[in-house]
Amino acid sequence: MKKILVILFLISAAALTADAQCPMCKASVESGMKEANSKGRGLNDGILYLLATPYIAIAIIGGIWYNKRRK
């Protein structure tokens, strides 16, 4: 068990930094920030939507499971 934990720690500690956006998206957002249009805001809204979706799905599944176990 200790070996597995050490290996997992080393793998997570050795993670490389990565850019989160493709170069085209990054260029589009950077140019949009200078021109004050809504591309950057739309990208941020999309990121929040993608972030919230798994949590909502887990909450729904947990709620259904809780209601079934309570009955």
PQR file of N, CA, C, O and H, with PARSE charges and radii, in Angstrom:
ATOM      1  N   MET A   1       0.832  -1.194   0.000 -0.4000 1.5000
ATOM      2  CA  MET A   1       0.000   0.000   0.000 -0.0000 2.0000
ATOM      3  C   MET A   1       0.876   1.257   0.000  0.5500 1.7000
ATOM      4  O   MET A   1       0.575   2.240  -0.678 -0.5500 1.4000
ATOM      5  N   LYS A   2       1.963   1.206   0.772 -0.4000 1.5000
ATOM      6  CA  LYS A   2       2.857   2.368   0.832 -0.0000 2.0000
ATOM      7  C   LYS A   2       3.512   2.621  -0.515  0.5500 1.7000
ATOM      8  O   LYS A   2       3.705   3.769  -0.916 -0.5500 1.4000
ATOM      9  H   LYS A   2       2.208   0.409   1.323  0.4000 1.0000
ATOM     10  N   LYS A   3       3.855   1.536  -1.217 -0.4000 1.5000
ATOM     11  CA  LYS A   3       4.481   1.686  -2.526 -0.0000 2.0000
ATOM     12  C   LYS A   3       3.539   2.372  -3.515  0.5500 1.7000
ATOM     13  O   LYS A   3       3.961   3.224  -4.297 -0.5500 1.4000
ATOM     14  H   LYS A   3       3.699   0.604  -0.891  0.4000 1.0000
ATOM     15  N   ILE A   4       2.274   1.999  -3.475 -0.4000 1.5000
ATOM     16  CA  ILE A   4       1.291   2.595  -4.376 -0.0000 2.0000
ATOM     17  C   ILE A   4       1.129   4.073  -4.075  0.5500 1.7000
ATOM     18  O   ILE A   4       1.077   4.888  -4.996 -0.5500 1.4000
ATOM     19  H   ILE A   4       1.931   1.307  -2.839  0.4000 1.0000
ATOM     20  N   LEU A   5       1.047   4.429  -2.802 -0.4000 1.5000
ATOM     21  CA  LEU A   5       0.910   5.836  -2.427 -0.0000 2.0000
ATOM     22  C   LEU A   5       2.131   6.648  -2.841  0.5500 1.7000
ATOM     23  O   LEU A   5       1.993   7.779  -3.308 -0.5500 1.4000
ATOM     24  H   LEU A   5       1.089   3.766  -2.054  0.4000 1.0000
ATOM     25  N   VAL A   6       3.316   6.086  -2.676 -0.4000 1.5000
ATOM     26  CA  VAL A   6       4.545   6.780  -3.079 -0.0000 2.0000
ATOM     27  C   VAL A   6       4.565   6.970  -4.588  0.5500 1.7000
ATOM     28  O   VAL A   6       4.924   8.044  -5.070 -0.5500 1.4000
ATOM     29  H   VAL A   6       3.428   5.167  -2.296  0.4000 1.0000
ATOM     30  N   ILE A   7       4.188   5.948  -5.335 -0.4000 1.5000
ATOM     31  CA  ILE A   7       4.160   6.053  -6.796 -0.0000 2.0000
ATOM     32  C   ILE A   7       3.146   7.096  -7.247  0.5500 1.7000
ATOM     33  O   ILE A   7       3.445   7.905  -8.126 -0.5500 1.4000
ATOM     34  H   ILE A   7       3.896   5.075  -4.943  0.4000 1.0000
ATOM     35  N   LEU A   8       1.960   7.090  -6.663 -0.4000 1.5000
ATOM     36  CA  LEU A   8       0.940   8.093  -7.009 -0.0000 2.0000
ATOM     37  C   LEU A   8       1.413   9.502  -6.678  0.5500 1.7000
ATOM     38  O   LEU A   8       1.170  10.437  -7.442 -0.5500 1.4000
ATOM     39  H   LEU A   8       1.718   6.433  -5.949  0.4000 1.0000
ATOM     40  N   PHE A   9       2.085   9.658  -5.548 -0.4000 1.5000
ATOM     41  CA  PHE A   9       2.609  10.965  -5.173 -0.0000 2.0000
ATOM     42  C   PHE A   9       3.660  11.437  -6.162  0.5500 1.7000
ATOM     43  O   PHE A   9       3.653  12.597  -6.573 -0.5500 1.4000
ATOM     44  H   PHE A   9       2.283   8.899  -4.928  0.4000 1.0000
ATOM     45  N   LEU A  10       4.558  10.548  -6.545 -0.4000 1.5000
ATOM     46  CA  LEU A  10       5.604  10.928  -7.489 -0.0000 2.0000
ATOM     47  C   LEU A  10       5.038  11.272  -8.861  0.5500 1.7000
ATOM     48  O   LEU A  10       5.506  12.202  -9.517 -0.5500 1.4000
ATOM     49  H   LEU A  10       4.563   9.605  -6.211  0.4000 1.0000
ATOM     50  N   ILE A  11       4.044  10.529  -9.288 -0.4000 1.5000
ATOM     51  CA  ILE A  11       3.415  10.828 -10.577 -0.0000 2.0000
ATOM     52  C   ILE A  11       2.731  12.180 -10.543  0.5500 1.7000
ATOM     53  O   ILE A  11       2.848  12.960 -11.488 -0.5500 1.4000
ATOM     54  H   ILE A  11       3.663   9.773  -8.756  0.4000 1.0000
ATOM     55  N   SER A  12       2.018  12.467  -9.464 -0.4000 1.5000
ATOM     56  CA  SER A  12       1.319  13.750  -9.375 -0.0000 2.0000
ATOM     57  C   SER A  12       2.295  14.906  -9.164  0.5500 1.7000
ATOM     58  O   SER A  12       2.024  16.023  -9.606 -0.5500 1.4000
ATOM     59  H   SER A  12       1.923  11.834  -8.696  0.4000 1.0000
ATOM     60  N   ALA A  13       3.410  14.664  -8.508 -0.4000 1.5000
ATOM     61  CA  ALA A  13       4.393  15.720  -8.291 -0.0000 2.0000
ATOM     62  C   ALA A  13       5.173  16.027  -9.559  0.5500 1.7000
ATOM     63  O   ALA A  13       5.695  17.132  -9.709 -0.5500 1.4000
ATOM     64  H   ALA A  13       3.631  13.757  -8.149  0.4000 1.0000
ATOM     65  N   ALA A  14       5.259  15.079 -10.461 -0.4000 1.5000
ATOM     66  CA  ALA A  14       6.026  15.256 -11.685 -0.0000 2.0000
ATOM     67  C   ALA A  14       5.161  15.763 -12.840  0.5500 1.7000
ATOM     68  O   ALA A  14       5.580  15.701 -13.996 -0.5500 1.4000
ATOM     69  H   ALA A  14       4.835  14.182 -10.339  0.4000 1.0000
ATOM     70  N   ALA A  15       3.987  16.253 -12.549 -0.4000 1.5000
ATOM     71  CA  ALA A  15       3.104  16.739 -13.608 -0.0000 2.0000
ATOM     72  C   ALA A  15       3.720  17.954 -14.291  0.5500 1.7000
ATOM     73  O   ALA A  15       4.283  18.838 -13.646 -0.5500 1.4000
ATOM     74  H   ALA A  15       3.647  16.304 -11.610  0.4000 1.0000
ATOM     75  N   LEU A  16       3.598  17.969 -15.588 -0.4000 1.5000
ATOM     76  CA  LEU A  16       4.139  19.069 -16.363 -0.0000 2.0000
ATOM     77  C   LEU A  16       3.098  20.175 -16.495  0.5500 1.7000
ATOM     78  O   LEU A  16       1.895  19.914 -16.472 -0.5500 1.4000
ATOM     79  H   LEU A  16       3.140  17.251 -16.112  0.4000 1.0000
ATOM     80  N   THR A  17       3.562  21.387 -16.631 -0.4000 1.5000
ATOM     81  CA  THR A  17       2.626  22.483 -16.851 -0.0000 2.0000
ATOM     82  C   THR A  17       2.157  22.436 -18.291  0.5500 1.7000
ATOM     83  O   THR A  17       2.918  22.081 -19.191 -0.5500 1.4000
ATOM     84  H   THR A  17       4.539  21.599 -16.649  0.4000 1.0000
ATOM     85  N   ALA A  18       0.915  22.792 -18.503 -0.4000 1.5000
ATOM     86  CA  ALA A  18       0.345  22.766 -19.847 -0.0000 2.0000
ATOM     87  C   ALA A  18      -0.550  23.980 -20.023  0.5500 1.7000
ATOM     88  O   ALA A  18      -1.166  24.462 -19.072 -0.5500 1.4000
ATOM     89  H   ALA A  18       0.297  23.080 -17.772  0.4000 1.0000
ATOM     90  N   ASP A  19      -0.609  24.460 -21.246 -0.4000 1.5000
ATOM     91  CA  ASP A  19      -1.552  25.529 -21.548 -0.0000 2.0000
ATOM     92  C   ASP A  19      -2.937  24.920 -21.668  0.5500 1.7000
ATOM     93  O   ASP A  19      -3.112  23.868 -22.282 -0.5500 1.4000
ATOM     94  H   ASP A  19      -0.109  24.069 -22.018  0.4000 1.0000
ATOM     95  N   ALA A  20      -3.906  25.578 -21.086 -0.4000 1.5000
ATOM     96  CA  ALA A  20      -5.247  25.026 -21.048 -0.0000 2.0000
ATOM     97  C   ALA A  20      -6.031  25.300 -22.325  0.5500 1.7000
ATOM     98  O   ALA A  20      -7.085  24.703 -22.546 -0.5500 1.4000
ATOM     99  H   ALA A  20      -3.764  26.433 -20.587  0.4000 1.0000
ATOM    100  N   GLN A  21      -5.535  26.183 -23.155 -0.4000 1.5000
ATOM    101  CA  GLN A  21      -6.274  26.547 -24.349 -0.0000 2.0000
ATOM    102  C   GLN A  21      -5.439  26.250 -25.585  0.5500 1.7000
ATOM    103  O   GLN A  21      -4.209  26.267 -25.540 -0.5500 1.4000
ATOM    104  H   GLN A  21      -4.679  26.668 -22.976  0.4000 1.0000
ATOM    105  N   CYS A  22      -6.115  25.982 -26.671 -0.4000 1.5000
ATOM    106  CA  CYS A  22      -5.398  25.825 -27.931 -0.0000 2.0000
ATOM    107  C   CYS A  22      -4.920  27.205 -28.380  0.5500 1.7000
ATOM    108  O   CYS A  22      -5.479  28.213 -27.948 -0.5500 1.4000
ATOM    109  H   CYS A  22      -7.114  25.968 -26.708  0.4000 1.0000
ATOM    110  N   PRO A  23      -3.910  27.272 -29.225 -0.5600 1.5000
ATOM    111  CA  PRO A  23      -3.373  28.579 -29.640  0.2800 2.0000
ATOM    112  C   PRO A  23      -4.403  29.474 -30.323  0.5500 1.7000
ATOM    113  O   PRO A  23      -4.365  30.694 -30.165 -0.5500 1.4000
ATOM    114  N   MET A  24      -5.320  28.876 -31.080 -0.4000 1.5000
ATOM    115  CA  MET A  24      -6.329  29.695 -31.771 -0.0000 2.0000
ATOM    116  C   MET A  24      -7.303  30.308 -30.773  0.5500 1.7000
ATOM    117  O   MET A  24      -7.674  31.474 -30.909 -0.5500 1.4000
ATOM    118  H   MET A  24      -5.350  27.885 -31.208  0.4000 1.0000
ATOM    119  N   CYS A  25      -7.715  29.546 -29.786 -0.4000 1.5000
ATOM    120  CA  CYS A  25      -8.632  30.073 -28.771 -0.0000 2.0000
ATOM    121  C   CYS A  25      -7.950  31.172 -27.972  0.5500 1.7000
ATOM    122  O   CYS A  25      -8.544  32.211 -27.684 -0.5500 1.4000
ATOM    123  H   CYS A  25      -7.414  28.599 -29.676  0.4000 1.0000
ATOM    124  N   LYS A  26      -6.704  30.929 -27.621 -0.4000 1.5000
ATOM    125  CA  LYS A  26      -5.959  31.905 -26.838 -0.0000 2.0000
ATOM    126  C   LYS A  26      -5.804  33.213 -27.606  0.5500 1.7000
ATOM    127  O   LYS A  26      -5.996  34.289 -27.040 -0.5500 1.4000
ATOM    128  H   LYS A  26      -6.221  30.085 -27.855  0.4000 1.0000
ATOM    129  N   ALA A  27      -5.461  33.131 -28.886 -0.4000 1.5000
ATOM    130  CA  ALA A  27      -5.316  34.336 -29.708 -0.0000 2.0000
ATOM    131  C   ALA A  27      -6.646  35.062 -29.851  0.5500 1.7000
ATOM    132  O   ALA A  27      -6.692  36.291 -29.814 -0.5500 1.4000
ATOM    133  H   ALA A  27      -5.306  32.257 -29.346  0.4000 1.0000
ATOM    134  N   SER A  28      -7.711  34.317 -30.013 -0.4000 1.5000
ATOM    135  CA  SER A  28      -9.035  34.926 -30.157 -0.0000 2.0000
ATOM    136  C   SER A  28      -9.444  35.673 -28.889  0.5500 1.7000
ATOM    137  O   SER A  28      -9.976  36.781 -28.954 -0.5500 1.4000
ATOM    138  H   SER A  28      -7.674  33.318 -30.043  0.4000 1.0000
ATOM    139  N   VAL A  29      -9.193  35.062 -27.756 -0.4000 1.5000
ATOM    140  CA  VAL A  29      -9.560  35.698 -26.484 -0.0000 2.0000
ATOM    141  C   VAL A  29      -8.684  36.915 -26.231  0.5500 1.7000
ATOM    142  O   VAL A  29      -9.177  37.953 -25.789 -0.5500 1.4000
ATOM    143  H   VAL A  29      -8.761  34.162 -27.704  0.4000 1.0000
ATOM    144  N   GLU A  30      -7.390  36.798 -26.508 -0.4000 1.5000
ATOM    145  CA  GLU A  30      -6.500  37.935 -26.282 -0.0000 2.0000
ATOM    146  C   GLU A  30      -6.858  39.115 -27.174  0.5500 1.7000
ATOM    147  O   GLU A  30      -6.814  40.261 -26.726 -0.5500 1.4000
ATOM    148  H   GLU A  30      -6.989  35.955 -26.868  0.4000 1.0000
ATOM    149  N   SER A  31      -7.213  38.852 -28.434 -0.4000 1.5000
ATOM    150  CA  SER A  31      -7.609  39.958 -29.311 -0.0000 2.0000
ATOM    151  C   SER A  31      -8.957  40.513 -28.883  0.5500 1.7000
ATOM    152  O   SER A  31      -9.209  41.709 -29.023 -0.5500 1.4000
ATOM    153  H   SER A  31      -7.248  37.922 -28.798  0.4000 1.0000
ATOM    154  N   GLY A  32      -9.819  39.658 -28.367 -0.4000 1.5000
ATOM    155  CA  GLY A  32     -11.127  40.110 -27.900 -0.0000 2.0000
ATOM    156  C   GLY A  32     -11.032  40.996 -26.677  0.5500 1.7000
ATOM    157  O   GLY A  32     -11.855  41.893 -26.493 -0.5500 1.4000
ATOM    158  H   GLY A  32      -9.614  38.686 -28.253  0.4000 1.0000
ATOM    159  N   MET A  33     -10.027  40.754 -25.829 -0.4000 1.5000
ATOM    160  CA  MET A  33      -9.854  41.579 -24.640 -0.0000 2.0000
ATOM    161  C   MET A  33      -9.426  42.995 -25.027  0.5500 1.7000
ATOM    162  O   MET A  33      -9.812  43.963 -24.371 -0.5500 1.4000
ATOM    163  H   MET A  33      -9.358  40.026 -25.978  0.4000 1.0000
ATOM    164  N   LYS A  34      -8.634  43.117 -26.083 -0.4000 1.5000
ATOM    165  CA  LYS A  34      -8.181  44.426 -26.527 -0.0000 2.0000
ATOM    166  C   LYS A  34      -9.306  45.201 -27.192  0.5500 1.7000
ATOM    167  O   LYS A  34      -9.388  46.422 -27.062 -0.5500 1.4000
ATOM    168  H   LYS A  34      -8.320  42.331 -26.616  0.4000 1.0000
ATOM    169  N   GLU A  35     -10.180  44.485 -27.909 -0.4000 1.5000
ATOM    170  CA  GLU A  35     -11.272  45.141 -28.632 -0.0000 2.0000
ATOM    171  C   GLU A  35     -12.542  45.249 -27.794  0.5500 1.7000
ATOM    172  O   GLU A  35     -13.522  45.839 -28.249 -0.5500 1.4000
ATOM    173  H   GLU A  35     -10.113  43.493 -28.015  0.4000 1.0000
ATOM    174  N   ALA A  36     -12.551  44.708 -26.612 -0.4000 1.5000
ATOM    175  CA  ALA A  36     -13.681  44.751 -25.674 -0.0000 2.0000
ATOM    176  C   ALA A  36     -14.938  44.103 -26.242  0.5500 1.7000
ATOM    177  O   ALA A  36     -16.043  44.605 -26.035 -0.5500 1.4000
ATOM    178  H   ALA A  36     -11.755  44.228 -26.242  0.4000 1.0000
ATOM    179  N   ASN A  37     -14.773  42.977 -26.965 -0.4000 1.5000
ATOM    180  CA  ASN A  37     -15.967  42.251 -27.392 -0.0000 2.0000
ATOM    181  C   ASN A  37     -16.229  41.095 -26.441  0.5500 1.7000
ATOM    182  O   ASN A  37     -15.530  40.955 -25.437 -0.5500 1.4000
ATOM    183  H   ASN A  37     -13.875  42.570 -27.133  0.4000 1.0000
ATOM    184  N   SER A  38     -17.202  40.279 -26.731 -0.4000 1.5000
ATOM    185  CA  SER A  38     -17.660  39.298 -25.749 -0.0000 2.0000
ATOM    186  C   SER A  38     -17.082  37.896 -25.957  0.5500 1.7000
ATOM    187  O   SER A  38     -17.600  36.947 -25.368 -0.5500 1.4000
ATOM    188  H   SER A  38     -17.769  40.392 -27.546  0.4000 1.0000
ATOM    189  N   LYS A  39     -16.036  37.724 -26.765 -0.4000 1.5000
ATOM    190  CA  LYS A  39     -15.476  36.383 -26.967 -0.0000 2.0000
ATOM    191  C   LYS A  39     -14.896  35.820 -25.676  0.5500 1.7000
ATOM    192  O   LYS A  39     -15.113  34.652 -25.354 -0.5500 1.4000
ATOM    193  H   LYS A  39     -15.615  38.495 -27.243  0.4000 1.0000
ATOM    194  N   GLY A  40     -14.173  36.632 -24.947 -0.4000 1.5000
ATOM    195  CA  GLY A  40     -13.584  36.167 -23.695 -0.0000 2.0000
ATOM    196  C   GLY A  40     -14.635  35.799 -22.671  0.5500 1.7000
ATOM    197  O   GLY A  40     -14.497  34.807 -21.956 -0.5500 1.4000
ATOM    198  H   GLY A  40     -13.997  37.581 -25.208  0.4000 1.0000
ATOM    199  N   ARG A  41     -15.679  36.593 -22.602 -0.4000 1.5000
ATOM    200  CA  ARG A  41     -16.752  36.300 -21.650 -0.0000 2.0000
ATOM    201  C   ARG A  41     -17.472  35.011 -22.031  0.5500 1.7000
ATOM    202  O   ARG A  41     -17.832  34.219 -21.160 -0.5500 1.4000
ATOM    203  H   ARG A  41     -15.791  37.399 -23.183  0.4000 1.0000
ATOM    204  N   GLY A  42     -17.682  34.800 -23.324 -0.4000 1.5000
ATOM    205  CA  GLY A  42     -18.320  33.566 -23.779 -0.0000 2.0000
ATOM    206  C   GLY A  42     -17.476  32.350 -23.470  0.5500 1.7000
ATOM    207  O   GLY A  42     -18.002  31.307 -23.082 -0.5500 1.4000
ATOM    208  H   GLY A  42     -17.389  35.443 -24.031  0.4000 1.0000
ATOM    209  N   LEU A  43     -16.167  32.476 -23.640 -0.4000 1.5000
ATOM    210  CA  LEU A  43     -15.271  31.367 -23.316 -0.0000 2.0000
ATOM    211  C   LEU A  43     -15.313  31.058 -21.821  0.5500 1.7000
ATOM    212  O   LEU A  43     -15.345  29.892 -21.428 -0.5500 1.4000
ATOM    213  H   LEU A  43     -15.740  33.324 -23.955  0.4000 1.0000
ATOM    214  N   ASN A  44     -15.313  32.085 -21.001 -0.4000 1.5000
ATOM    215  CA  ASN A  44     -15.388  31.874 -19.550 -0.0000 2.0000
ATOM    216  C   ASN A  44     -16.712  31.247 -19.144  0.5500 1.7000
ATOM    217  O   ASN A  44     -16.741  30.384 -18.266 -0.5500 1.4000
ATOM    218  H   ASN A  44     -15.287  33.033 -21.320  0.4000 1.0000
ATOM    219  N   ASP A  45     -17.805  31.665 -19.767 -0.4000 1.5000
ATOM    220  CA  ASP A  45     -19.103  31.047 -19.476 -0.0000 2.0000
ATOM    221  C   ASP A  45     -19.107  29.577 -19.874  0.5500 1.7000
ATOM    222  O   ASP A  45     -19.668  28.742 -19.164 -0.5500 1.4000
ATOM    223  H   ASP A  45     -17.781  32.366 -20.480  0.4000 1.0000
ATOM    224  N   GLY A  46     -18.480  29.253 -21.011 -0.4000 1.5000
ATOM    225  CA  GLY A  46     -18.394  27.861 -21.442 -0.0000 2.0000
ATOM    226  C   GLY A  46     -17.594  27.018 -20.475  0.5500 1.7000
ATOM    227  O   GLY A  46     -17.953  25.875 -20.190 -0.5500 1.4000
ATOM    228  H   GLY A  46     -18.024  29.931 -21.588  0.4000 1.0000
ATOM    229  N   ILE A  47     -16.507  27.583 -19.970 -0.4000 1.5000
ATOM    230  CA  ILE A  47     -15.679  26.855 -18.999 -0.0000 2.0000
ATOM    231  C   ILE A  47     -16.479  26.586 -17.721  0.5500 1.7000
ATOM    232  O   ILE A  47     -16.422  25.484 -17.175 -0.5500 1.4000
ATOM    233  H   ILE A  47     -16.216  28.511 -20.202  0.4000 1.0000
ATOM    234  N   LEU A  48     -17.214  27.577 -17.248 -0.4000 1.5000
ATOM    235  CA  LEU A  48     -18.025  27.383 -16.045 -0.0000 2.0000
ATOM    236  C   LEU A  48     -19.129  26.357 -16.277  0.5500 1.7000
ATOM    237  O   LEU A  48     -19.443  25.573 -15.382 -0.5500 1.4000
ATOM    238  H   LEU A  48     -17.261  28.473 -17.692  0.4000 1.0000
ATOM    239  N   TYR A  49     -19.718  26.355 -17.469 -0.4000 1.5000
ATOM    240  CA  TYR A  49     -20.741  25.372 -17.805 -0.0000 2.0000
ATOM    241  C   TYR A  49     -20.161  23.966 -17.770  0.5500 1.7000
ATOM    242  O   TYR A  49     -20.765  23.057 -17.201 -0.5500 1.4000
ATOM    243  H   TYR A  49     -19.462  26.992 -18.197  0.4000 1.0000
ATOM    244  N   LEU A  50     -18.991  23.782 -18.377 -0.4000 1.5000
ATOM    245  CA  LEU A  50     -18.358  22.471 -18.384 -0.0000 2.0000
ATOM    246  C   LEU A  50     -17.920  22.050 -16.983  0.5500 1.7000
ATOM    247  O   LEU A  50     -17.913  20.860 -16.669 -0.5500 1.4000
ATOM    248  H   LEU A  50     -18.500  24.520 -18.840  0.4000 1.0000
ATOM    249  N   LEU A  51     -17.559  23.003 -16.150 -0.4000 1.5000
ATOM    250  CA  LEU A  51     -17.148  22.703 -14.785 -0.0000 2.0000
ATOM    251  C   LEU A  51     -18.340  22.288 -13.931  0.5500 1.7000
ATOM    252  O   LEU A  51     -18.218  21.394 -13.093 -0.5500 1.4000
ATOM    253  H   LEU A  51     -17.564  23.970 -16.404  0.4000 1.0000
ATOM    254  N   ALA A  52     -19.474  22.919 -14.130 -0.4000 1.5000
ATOM    255  CA  ALA A  52     -20.635  22.660 -13.280 -0.0000 2.0000
ATOM    256  C   ALA A  52     -21.369  21.374 -13.644  0.5500 1.7000
ATOM    257  O   ALA A  52     -22.015  20.775 -12.784 -0.5500 1.4000
ATOM    258  H   ALA A  52     -19.572  23.646 -14.810  0.4000 1.0000
ATOM    259  N   THR A  53     -21.284  20.940 -14.893 -0.4000 1.5000
ATOM    260  CA  THR A  53     -22.054  19.781 -15.350 -0.0000 2.0000
ATOM    261  C   THR A  53     -21.796  18.510 -14.543  0.5500 1.7000
ATOM    262  O   THR A  53     -22.766  17.864 -14.146 -0.5500 1.4000
ATOM    263  H   THR A  53     -20.759  21.426 -15.591  0.4000 1.0000
ATOM    264  N   PRO A  54     -20.558  18.111 -14.276 -0.5600 1.5000
ATOM    265  CA  PRO A  54     -20.365  16.882 -13.483  0.2800 2.0000
ATOM    266  C   PRO A  54     -20.902  16.996 -12.061  0.5500 1.7000
ATOM    267  O   PRO A  54     -21.420  16.022 -11.514 -0.5500 1.4000
ATOM    268  N   TYR A  55     -20.783  18.164 -11.466 -0.4000 1.5000
ATOM    269  CA  TYR A  55     -21.287  18.340 -10.105 -0.0000 2.0000
ATOM    270  C   TYR A  55     -22.811  18.238 -10.067  0.5500 1.7000
ATOM    271  O   TYR A  55     -23.374  17.658  -9.138 -0.5500 1.4000
ATOM    272  H   TYR A  55     -20.362  18.955 -11.910  0.4000 1.0000
ATOM    273  N   ILE A  56     -23.465  18.790 -11.054 -0.4000 1.5000
ATOM    274  CA  ILE A  56     -24.924  18.695 -11.118 -0.0000 2.0000
ATOM    275  C   ILE A  56     -25.344  17.240 -11.319  0.5500 1.7000
ATOM    276  O   ILE A  56     -26.289  16.775 -10.681 -0.5500 1.4000
ATOM    277  H   ILE A  56     -23.008  19.261 -11.809  0.4000 1.0000
ATOM    278  N   ALA A  57     -24.651  16.521 -12.198 -0.4000 1.5000
ATOM    279  CA  ALA A  57     -24.977  15.113 -12.434 -0.0000 2.0000
ATOM    280  C   ALA A  57     -24.782  14.285 -11.165  0.5500 1.7000
ATOM    281  O   ALA A  57     -25.614  13.437 -10.843 -0.5500 1.4000
ATOM    282  H   ALA A  57     -23.883  16.898 -12.716  0.4000 1.0000
ATOM    283  N   ILE A  58     -23.694  14.525 -10.450 -0.4000 1.5000
ATOM    284  CA  ILE A  58     -23.448  13.796  -9.199 -0.0000 2.0000
ATOM    285  C   ILE A  58     -24.513  14.139  -8.158  0.5500 1.7000
ATOM    286  O   ILE A  58     -24.960  13.262  -7.419 -0.5500 1.4000
ATOM    287  H   ILE A  58     -23.018  15.213 -10.711  0.4000 1.0000
ATOM    288  N   ALA A  59     -24.919  15.401  -8.096 -0.4000 1.5000
ATOM    289  CA  ALA A  59     -25.955  15.799  -7.141 -0.0000 2.0000
ATOM    290  C   ALA A  59     -27.286  15.127  -7.461  0.5500 1.7000
ATOM    291  O   ALA A  59     -27.999  14.701  -6.553 -0.5500 1.4000
ATOM    292  H   ALA A  59     -24.556  16.113  -8.696  0.4000 1.0000
ATOM    293  N   ILE A  60     -27.622  15.031  -8.740 -0.4000 1.5000
ATOM    294  CA  ILE A  60     -28.880  14.376  -9.123 -0.0000 2.0000
ATOM    295  C   ILE A  60     -28.835  12.892  -8.788  0.5500 1.7000
ATOM    296  O   ILE A  60     -29.784  12.350  -8.222 -0.5500 1.4000
ATOM    297  H   ILE A  60     -27.043  15.377  -9.478  0.4000 1.0000
ATOM    298  N   ILE A  61     -27.736  12.239  -9.137 -0.4000 1.5000
ATOM    299  CA  ILE A  61     -27.605  10.807  -8.830 -0.0000 2.0000
ATOM    300  C   ILE A  61     -27.613  10.586  -7.328  0.5500 1.7000
ATOM    301  O   ILE A  61     -28.240   9.639  -6.853 -0.5500 1.4000
ATOM    302  H   ILE A  61     -26.965  12.679  -9.597  0.4000 1.0000
ATOM    303  N   GLY A  62     -26.936  11.433  -6.572 -0.4000 1.5000
ATOM    304  CA  GLY A  62     -26.937  11.316  -5.118 -0.0000 2.0000
ATOM    305  C   GLY A  62     -28.314  11.552  -4.517  0.5500 1.7000
ATOM    306  O   GLY A  62     -28.703  10.869  -3.570 -0.5500 1.4000
ATOM    307  H   GLY A  62     -26.428  12.202  -6.958  0.4000 1.0000
ATOM    308  N   GLY A  63     -29.043  12.496  -5.051 -0.4000 1.5000
ATOM    309  CA  GLY A  63     -30.404  12.756  -4.564 -0.0000 2.0000
ATOM    310  C   GLY A  63     -31.333  11.585  -4.820  0.5500 1.7000
ATOM    311  O   GLY A  63     -32.123  11.208  -3.953 -0.5500 1.4000
ATOM    312  H   GLY A  63     -28.727  13.051  -5.820  0.4000 1.0000
ATOM    313  N   ILE A  64     -31.238  11.009  -6.013 -0.4000 1.5000
ATOM    314  CA  ILE A  64     -32.066   9.842  -6.326 -0.0000 2.0000
ATOM    315  C   ILE A  64     -31.688   8.677  -5.416  0.5500 1.7000
ATOM    316  O   ILE A  64     -32.559   7.993  -4.878 -0.5500 1.4000
ATOM    317  H   ILE A  64     -30.597  11.315  -6.717  0.4000 1.0000
ATOM    318  N   TRP A  65     -30.393   8.456  -5.248 -0.4000 1.5000
ATOM    319  CA  TRP A  65     -29.939   7.366  -4.381 -0.0000 2.0000
ATOM    320  C   TRP A  65     -30.408   7.578  -2.950  0.5500 1.7000
ATOM    321  O   TRP A  65     -30.858   6.633  -2.303 -0.5500 1.4000
ATOM    322  H   TRP A  65     -29.685   9.012  -5.685  0.4000 1.0000
ATOM    323  N   TYR A  66     -30.311   8.809  -2.443 -0.4000 1.5000
ATOM    324  CA  TYR A  66     -30.729   9.109  -1.082 -0.0000 2.0000
ATOM    325  C   TYR A  66     -32.230   8.870  -0.904  0.5500 1.7000
ATOM    326  O   TYR A  66     -32.649   8.287   0.096 -0.5500 1.4000
ATOM    327  H   TYR A  66     -29.946   9.578  -2.969  0.4000 1.0000
ATOM    328  N   ASN A  67     -33.037   9.314  -1.865 -0.4000 1.5000
ATOM    329  CA  ASN A  67     -34.482   9.116  -1.767 -0.0000 2.0000
ATOM    330  C   ASN A  67     -34.869   7.643  -1.802  0.5500 1.7000
ATOM    331  O   ASN A  67     -35.780   7.216  -1.094 -0.5500 1.4000
ATOM    332  H   ASN A  67     -32.697   9.788  -2.677  0.4000 1.0000
ATOM    333  N   LYS A  68     -34.168   6.864  -2.634 -0.4000 1.5000
ATOM    334  CA  LYS A  68     -34.480   5.430  -2.704 -0.0000 2.0000
ATOM    335  C   LYS A  68     -34.061   4.716  -1.407  0.5500 1.7000
ATOM    336  O   LYS A  68     -34.767   3.826  -0.933 -0.5500 1.4000
ATOM    337  H   LYS A  68     -33.428   7.211  -3.210  0.4000 1.0000
ATOM    338  N   ARG A  69     -32.928   5.103  -0.846 -0.4000 1.5000
ATOM    339  CA  ARG A  69     -32.466   4.472   0.400 -0.0000 2.0000
ATOM    340  C   ARG A  69     -33.352   4.867   1.582  0.5500 1.7000
ATOM    341  O   ARG A  69     -33.516   4.088   2.520 -0.5500 1.4000
ATOM    342  H   ARG A  69     -32.355   5.826  -1.232  0.4000 1.0000
ATOM    343  N   ARG A  70     -33.918   6.060   1.542 -0.4000 1.5000
ATOM    344  CA  ARG A  70     -34.762   6.541   2.636 -0.0000 2.0000
ATOM    345  C   ARG A  70     -36.106   5.827   2.669  0.5500 1.7000
ATOM    346  O   ARG A  70     -36.704   5.671   3.733 -0.5500 1.4000
ATOM    347  H   ARG A  70     -33.785   6.693   0.779  0.4000 1.0000
ATOM    348  N   LYS A  71     -36.576   5.396   1.512 -0.4000 1.5000
ATOM    349  CA  LYS A  71     -37.893   4.727   1.443 -0.0000 2.0000
ATOM    350  C   LYS A  71     -37.859   3.322   1.882  0.5500 1.7000
ATOM    351  O   LYS A  71     -38.888   2.648   1.875 -0.5500 1.4000
ATOM    352  H   LYS A  71     -36.090   5.523   0.647  0.4000 1.0000
TER
END
